[in-house]
Amino acid sequence: MIPPPDMKPTTPSRSAPESRTPFRVGFGARAVHRPGRDEAEAAVRTLLAWAGEDPDREGLLETPRRVVRSFEELYAGYAMDPEAILAKTFHEVDGYDEMVTVRDIRLESNCEHHMVPFIGHAHVAYLPDKRVVGLSKIARVVEAFAKRFQVQERLTVQIADAIDRVLAPRGVAVVVEAEHFCMTTRGIRKPGALTVTSRMLGAFRDDPSTRREFLALIGQGGGR
């Protein structure tokens, strides 16, 4: 039986109430109060009932808890500081000043408009100016921004701008290719359609030959 709206969820709480300290979410957003885990689980129960289900049937009793736990993983980027990830750099690279490219970084994010996934790859390059960063840090920066509610265009800009601010390189290039479930599983329903976005800074924007070299390295050809 679906409980009336004024009844509290029957599933017992499994953790102490969370802090209601204000925190900032999103991108330049106002400070908001983060709901506790119990409230989040109750919201999932409401959605199940709205969809026409019985949240109290056996197969769904643990679903609110599982959904909230999955949200902690899917949106872990809100607890990650991309600039802190990039903070540890290396100077002793024997004068290396050519392009550093990390291609095919898998990303999994969620569209903020429909709360459905978009999945693809990021290709990132920079031209060092005295400092380089560990290669895994580039992938972690992609992850930090991807594991949030996103739009692909903003994700692309954020990755490039964070690298540019922290490393101060001679140039940064980011290309993101992704398939959006809001296009493939609903709405227009066009599976296989890829969205490609790019952000070019410094030498990658100003020097066509540098840009062509990067695009060739990631298999995008030399003319775009």
C-alpha positions as CSV (number, residue, x, y, z in Angstrom):
1,M,0.0,0.0,0.0
2,I,1.3,3.4,-0.9
3,P,1.3,5.6,2.3
4,P,-0.6,8.9,2.3
5,P,1.5,12.0,1.7
6,D,1.4,13.0,5.4
7,M,2.9,9.7,6.5
8,K,6.7,9.4,7.1
9,P,8.6,6.6,5.3
10,T,8.4,3.3,7.1
11,T,11.9,2.2,6.2
12,P,14.1,2.8,9.4
13,S,17.0,5.2,9.2
14,R,20.4,3.7,8.9
15,S,22.5,6.6,9.8
16,A,22.5,9.7,12.1
17,P,21.0,12.9,10.7
18,E,23.4,14.7,8.5
19,S,24.6,18.3,9.1
20,R,22.4,21.0,7.7
21,T,25.4,23.4,7.3
22,P,25.0,25.7,4.2
23,F,27.2,24.8,1.3
24,R,27.7,26.0,-2.2
25,V,26.6,23.8,-5.1
26,G,26.9,24.0,-8.8
27,F,28.8,26.7,-10.6
28,G,28.6,30.1,-9.0
29,A,25.4,29.1,-7.3
30,R,24.0,30.6,-4.1
31,A,24.6,28.8,-0.8
32,V,21.9,26.2,0.0
33,H,21.2,23.8,2.8
34,R,22.0,20.2,1.9
35,P,19.2,17.8,2.8
36,G,19.9,14.9,5.1
37,R,20.1,11.3,4.0
38,D,16.6,10.5,5.4
39,E,15.1,13.4,3.3
40,A,16.9,12.2,0.2
41,E,15.6,8.6,0.6
42,A,12.1,10.0,1.2
43,A,12.3,11.9,-2.1
44,V,13.2,8.7,-3.9
45,R,10.1,7.0,-2.3
46,T,8.0,9.9,-3.6
47,L,9.3,9.5,-7.1
48,L,8.6,5.8,-7.0
49,A,5.0,6.4,-5.9
50,W,4.6,9.2,-8.6
51,A,5.7,6.7,-11.2
52,G,2.9,4.4,-10.1
53,E,4.9,2.0,-7.9
54,D,4.4,0.8,-4.4
55,P,7.6,1.8,-2.4
56,D,6.7,-0.7,0.3
57,R,6.8,-3.8,-1.9
58,E,9.7,-6.1,-1.2
59,G,11.7,-5.4,-4.4
60,L,11.7,-1.6,-3.7
61,L,12.2,-1.4,0.1
62,E,15.9,-0.9,-0.2
63,T,15.8,1.1,-3.4
64,P,15.8,4.6,-1.8
65,R,19.0,3.7,0.2
66,R,20.6,2.3,-3.0
67,V,19.8,5.3,-5.0
68,V,21.2,7.7,-2.5
69,R,24.4,5.7,-2.3
70,S,24.7,5.7,-6.0
71,F,24.2,9.5,-6.0
72,E,27.2,9.7,-3.7
73,E,29.3,8.0,-6.3
74,L,27.8,9.6,-9.4
75,Y,28.2,13.1,-8.1
76,A,31.4,12.7,-6.2
77,G,32.9,15.6,-8.1
78,Y,31.3,18.1,-5.8
79,A,33.7,17.0,-3.1
80,M,36.7,17.2,-5.4
81,D,38.8,20.3,-5.9
82,P,40.2,20.2,-9.5
83,E,42.8,23.0,-8.8
84,A,44.1,21.1,-5.7
85,I,44.5,18.0,-7.9
86,L,46.7,20.0,-10.3
87,A,48.7,21.7,-7.6
88,K,51.6,19.3,-7.4
89,T,53.8,19.9,-10.4
90,F,57.2,18.9,-11.6
91,H,60.0,21.2,-12.8
92,E,62.8,18.7,-13.5
93,V,61.8,17.5,-17.0
94,D,65.1,18.3,-18.8
95,G,63.6,21.3,-20.6
96,Y,60.7,19.4,-22.2
97,D,58.5,21.9,-23.8
98,E,56.6,20.0,-26.5
99,M,52.9,19.1,-26.4
100,V,51.7,16.7,-23.7
101,T,48.5,14.9,-24.8
102,V,46.3,12.5,-22.9
103,R,43.6,11.1,-25.2
104,D,40.6,8.9,-24.8
105,I,39.9,9.7,-21.1
106,R,36.6,8.0,-20.5
107,L,34.0,10.2,-18.9
108,E,30.6,9.5,-17.4
109,S,28.5,12.5,-16.5
110,N,24.8,13.4,-16.1
111,C,22.8,16.0,-18.0
112,E,21.5,18.6,-15.7
113,H,18.4,19.1,-17.9
114,H,17.0,15.5,-17.8
115,M,19.2,13.8,-15.1
116,V,20.2,11.1,-17.6
117,P,23.8,10.1,-18.5
118,F,26.1,11.3,-21.2
119,I,29.1,9.1,-21.8
120,G,32.2,9.6,-23.9
121,H,35.8,10.6,-24.0
122,A,37.9,13.7,-23.3
123,H,41.2,14.5,-25.1
124,V,43.4,17.0,-23.3
125,A,46.7,18.6,-24.3
126,Y,48.9,21.4,-23.0
127,L,52.1,23.0,-23.9
128,P,54.3,23.2,-20.7
129,D,56.0,26.4,-19.6
130,K,58.5,25.2,-17.0
131,R,56.0,23.0,-15.1
132,V,54.3,19.6,-15.9
133,V,51.8,17.6,-13.9
134,G,51.4,13.9,-13.4
135,L,49.4,12.4,-16.2
136,S,46.9,10.8,-13.8
137,K,46.0,14.2,-12.5
138,I,44.7,15.2,-15.9
139,A,42.3,12.3,-15.9
140,R,41.3,13.1,-12.3
141,V,40.5,16.7,-13.3
142,V,38.2,15.4,-16.0
143,E,36.5,13.1,-13.5
144,A,36.1,15.9,-10.9
145,F,34.1,18.1,-13.3
146,A,32.3,15.2,-15.0
147,K,30.9,13.7,-11.8
148,R,28.5,16.6,-11.3
149,F,25.3,17.7,-13.0
150,Q,26.6,19.1,-16.3
151,V,26.2,20.3,-19.8
152,Q,29.0,19.2,-22.2
153,E,29.9,22.7,-23.3
154,R,30.5,23.9,-19.7
155,L,32.4,20.7,-18.8
156,T,34.8,21.3,-21.7
157,V,35.4,24.9,-20.7
158,Q,36.0,24.0,-17.0
159,I,38.6,21.3,-17.8
160,A,40.6,23.6,-20.0
161,D,40.3,26.7,-17.7
162,A,41.4,24.8,-14.6
163,I,44.5,23.5,-16.3
164,D,45.2,27.0,-17.7
165,R,44.9,28.7,-14.3
166,V,47.0,26.2,-12.3
167,L,49.8,25.2,-14.8
168,A,50.0,28.5,-16.7
169,P,51.1,26.7,-19.8
170,R,51.6,28.2,-23.3
171,G,48.4,26.6,-24.4
172,V,45.6,24.2,-23.5
173,A,43.3,22.2,-25.8
174,V,40.3,20.0,-24.8
175,V,38.0,18.1,-27.0
176,V,35.1,16.1,-25.6
177,E,33.0,13.6,-27.6
178,A,30.0,12.1,-25.9
179,E,26.7,10.3,-26.5
180,H,23.8,11.8,-24.7
181,F,21.0,9.5,-23.4
182,C,18.6,12.4,-23.5
183,M,18.9,12.2,-27.3
184,T,19.3,8.5,-27.7
185,T,16.7,7.0,-25.2
186,R,14.1,9.7,-25.1
187,G,12.9,12.7,-27.2
188,I,14.3,12.5,-30.7
189,R,15.8,9.0,-30.1
190,K,18.8,9.1,-32.3
191,P,21.3,6.4,-31.0
192,G,24.9,6.8,-32.1
193,A,24.8,10.6,-32.5
194,L,27.9,12.1,-30.9
195,T,28.2,15.6,-29.6
196,V,31.7,17.1,-30.0
197,T,32.9,20.2,-28.1
198,S,36.3,21.9,-27.9
199,R,38.1,24.6,-26.0
200,M,41.4,26.0,-27.4
201,L,43.5,28.4,-25.3
202,G,46.9,30.1,-26.0
203,A,48.9,28.6,-28.8
204,F,46.2,26.1,-29.7
205,R,43.9,29.0,-30.4
206,D,46.5,31.3,-32.0
207,D,48.6,28.9,-34.0
208,P,46.8,26.8,-36.6
209,S,49.7,24.4,-37.0
210,T,49.7,23.6,-33.2
211,R,45.9,23.1,-33.3
212,R,46.2,20.8,-36.4
213,E,48.9,18.8,-34.6
214,F,46.7,18.2,-31.6
215,L,43.7,17.3,-33.7
216,A,45.8,14.8,-35.7
217,L,47.1,13.2,-32.5
218,I,43.5,12.6,-31.3
219,G,42.3,11.4,-34.7
220,Q,40.2,14.4,-35.6
221,G,42.1,15.2,-38.8
222,G,44.0,18.3,-39.7
223,G,41.4,20.6,-41.1
224,R,38.8,21.3,-38.4
